[in-house]
Amino acid sequence: MTRGVIFDLDGVLVSTDELHYRAWQSLAQQEGIDFDRRTNDRLRGVSRMESLHIILEQAPRTYSRQQRLSLADRKNETYRALLEGIGPADVMAGARELLAALTERGISVAVASSSRNARLILERIELLDRFDAVVDGNDVTRAKPHPEGFLTAAHRLGCRPEECLVFEDAAAGIEAARRAGMRVFGIGTPQRLPGVRPLAAGLAEVTVEQVLNAGEGTLS
């Protein structure tokens, strides 16, 4: 029985991928690091510091821990400035309707995101008050694919892991949900999420009945 539904944020409820790309690209250019769309794809669903680690693989120099923290802060400042341009119109198609339908059926809903800006984003797109719980990068110490974020969200909803269904668009997040013992509903394409079932291109294609009947997603 599904008592709780947990949503990833970026790529599921709202798309800020391009803003992240522009912010990382700006930082990489300043540091003389090659950064392209292929490298950017590796950053999906992982924490800010892990994303920075991936980018610095191409760096012409080494960085101390303090320098890495400074780089991450610079990127976040650029990203938060870009977030000033988003609003309710940027909510993914079908998200508001599905949230309303789940609430009407008495199903609790939460967000579990690696982003430390999750609450700010939810405020700007006017969805923050639609959720019973929000877990972001400020609430956990271990990012996806570790299951901490999803387990924390389930605890705040008062649900057992097996009573929860997760909507995710990134392999790291799907692995985290599976490790948490939760069922998974993939959002994306078969090419990006091979072997994940059930799968939909977006929330506009998802019905409450599918949520209630969704089986456990797998990752081949």
N, C-alpha and C positions, 0 to 999 in steps of 0.2 A: 504494500500500500504506500502510495506517495503522500507524505504529509508535508514535506518541505521541498522547495525548488530553489536551487542556488545558481545564480547567473554570474559568469565572468562578465567583465565590463567592456573592455576594448574589443571590438570585433563582433560583439554579441548584442549589446544594448546601444552602443554608439561606436562610431569609427573614428579613432584619433591616430590611426596608423600613419597617415601622411604628416601629421604634426610631429609625431615622434621622429619620423624620418628626417624632416627638415631640421629639427633640433639637433639630432645626432650628426647630420651632415654638416651643419654649421660648426659644431665642435671639432669634427674630424678635419675640416678644411683649415681651421685655426691652428691645429696641431700638425698639419702636413701628413695626414693619414688618408690612405685610399679607402673610400667608403661608397658602396653602391647598393642597388636594390637587392642583390643576392645576399650580401652580408646583412642587410636590414631584415631579410626574411628569417635569419637565424635568431633574431631578437624577440620574436613573437612569443609572448607568454612567460618571459623570464624577467628577473628583477633588474633594476637599474644598474646595480653594481656588476651583475653577471653580463648584462649587455655591454657595459664598458669594457669588461675583460675581453669579450669577443672582438670589439672594435680595436683594442690596443694590441691584438695579435699582429696587426699590420703596422704598428707604430715604429718609427725609425729610432726610437730611444726607449729607455726604461723609465718607469715612474714609481715613486715611493708611495706608500699607503696614503699619506697625507695629500700628495699630489693627485692621486686617483679620486679621493673624496672631493677635492676641489674641482676636478673635471666633472664629476657627477653633479655637483651643485650648479656649475655653469650650465650644463645641459638642461637641468631642471628649471633654471631661471628662464632660459630661452623657451622651453616647452610651456611653462605657465603663462608667459607673455602671449604665446600663440593661442592658448586656451581662451583668451579674452574674446576670441572671435566665434566661439561656438555657443549654441543655444538650443531651445526646444526643437527647432527644425532639424537638428542633427541626430535626433533619436532614430534608431533603425526602424524600418517599416515593420509593423506588427507587434512591436515591443509593448506599447501602451495597452493594446487590445488584449494581448496574452496575459499581462500582469493583472488587468481588470478581471478577466475570466477566471484566473487562478484564485484571486481574492474572493470572488463571488462563490467559488466552490469550497472555501474554507481552507485553502492550501497556503501555508506560510511561505514567504519569499525573502531571499537574501541576495546580496552581492558579495562575492569573494574575489578580490582583485589583488594582484601583486603591486599595483600602482599606489604610491603614497598620495596621489592626487585624486583618488577615486571619489571622495566626498565632494571635493571642489567640482569635479566634472558632473556628478549627479545633481548638485545644486544648480549648475549652469543650464543643464538640460531639463531641469524641473522634474526630476524623478526621485529625489532623495526621500521624500515623504511617502513614497509608494512601497518602501521596503521595511520589513520587520527587523532586519539586521543588516549591517554593512561591515564587512571585514576588509581592511586594506593593508598596504605595506607597512603602516604604522602599528598594526595590531599583532603582527607575527614576526618571528625572527628567522624563519626559513621559507624561502620562496618556492613556488612551483618549480619542479615536480614534487616537492615535498607536500604531503597532504595537510599540513598544519592549518592553512587558511580555510579549507573546506571543513575540516573537523571543528574549527572554531565557530564557523558559521552555523553548522548543524547544532552545536551546543547552545548557541544564542537563540536558535529557533526552538529549542527544546525537543529536537528530533534525534533519533538514532541514525547513524550513517546509512543503514540499509533502507531507511524511510525517505532518503533524499535522492533527488534527480538533479544532475548538474548539466547546465548548458555551457559548452566550451567550444572555442574555435582554434585552439592551439594544442599541439601534441603534448607540450609540457603540462598544460592544464588537465588534459584528458588523463595523462598518467597519474597526476596528483589525485584526481577524483577516484580513479581505480584503486590507488593505494589506500584511499580513505574508506574503501568498501562501499562506494556509492555507484548508482547507475549513471550512465553518461549519454547525453544527446548531443551529437556533434553538429556544429554550425560551420558550414564551409563546403568544399568540393571534395569528391573522392580522390582527386590528385593531391590535395593538401592534407587530407586526413584519410589515408588509405586504410581500409578495413574497419572503420568506425561505423557502427550501426546502433541505433537509428541515426540518420544524417539528413539535414535540411540545409538549403542554401541560406535561409534566414528565418527569423521568428515569424514572419508573415505566413510561412508555410506550415506552421506548427499549430495544432489544435489542443485543447485541454484533454480530449480523449486520448490523443497520442501521448501526452505527458503521463496520464494515469496508467497507460498500457505499455509504456516504454520498457523494453528489456535492457539488460546490461550491455553497454557498448563495449567493443573490444578493439584493440589496437594490434594489427598484425605486424 
